[in-house]
Amino acid sequence: MNTCSPKALGVALGVLWALYVFFAGIFAMYGWGSALVALLSSFYLGYGASFAGALIGAVWAFVDGFVAGAIIAWVYNKIA
């Protein structure tokens, strides 16, 4: 039976979510996706449409994605 590594899935989802949030913050500086950044800034303190805000949001997003990935892998391993 195959198992899923919680650490590996956590890192993978954390990196993907952090990149998405980072680039959303960068694009919002030019007016694209500013509504999404406004929504996410209510969850991630310090996140905004600036380079520093995008970095802060990426750190928050990595932690959020890592925890979500680890929980998903743990639940998968318990069910499978």
C-alpha positions in Angstrom: 0.0 0.0 0.0 1.3 3.4 -0.9 1.6 6.1 1.7 2.0 9.9 1.3 4.7 11.8 3.2 3.1 14.6 5.2 6.4 16.6 5.1 6.8 16.2 1.3 3.2 17.1 0.5 3.4 20.0 3.0 6.5 21.5 1.3 5.0 21.0 -2.2 1.7 22.7 -1.4 3.4 25.3 0.7 5.8 26.3 -2.2 3.0 26.3 -4.8 0.7 28.4 -2.6 3.4 30.8 -1.7 4.4 31.4 -5.3 0.8 32.0 -6.2 0.2 34.5 -3.4 3.5 36.2 -4.1 2.8 36.7 -7.8 -0.8 37.8 -7.1 0.7 40.5 -4.8 3.1 41.6 -7.6 0.4 41.6 -10.3 -1.9 43.6 -8.0 0.7 46.4 -8.0 -0.3 46.8 -11.7 -4.0 46.5 -11.1 -4.6 42.9 -11.9 -6.2 40.8 -9.1 -6.4 43.5 -6.6 -9.7 42.1 -5.3 -8.0 38.8 -4.6 -5.2 40.5 -2.7 -7.7 42.5 -0.7 -9.5 39.3 0.3 -6.3 37.4 1.2 -5.0 40.4 3.1 -7.8 39.9 5.6 -6.3 36.4 6.3 -2.5 37.2 6.0 -1.4 40.2 8.1 1.0 42.5 6.2 0.0 41.1 2.8 -0.6 43.8 0.2 0.1 45.0 -3.3 3.8 45.8 -2.9 7.0 43.8 -3.0 7.4 43.7 0.7 3.7 42.8 1.1 4.0 40.1 -1.4 7.0 38.6 0.5 5.1 38.7 3.8 2.1 37.1 2.1 4.3 34.4 0.6 5.7 33.5 4.0 2.2 33.3 5.5 1.0 31.3 2.4 3.9 28.8 2.7 3.0 28.1 6.4 -0.7 27.8 5.5 0.0 25.5 2.5 2.5 23.4 4.5 0.0 22.8 7.3 -2.8 22.0 4.8 -0.6 19.6 2.9 0.5 17.8 6.0 -3.1 17.4 7.2 -4.2 16.1 3.8 -1.4 13.5 3.7 -2.1 12.5 7.3 -5.8 12.0 6.5 -4.9 10.1 3.3 -2.6 7.8 5.2 -5.2 7.1 7.8 -7.9 6.3 5.2 -5.7 4.3 2.8 
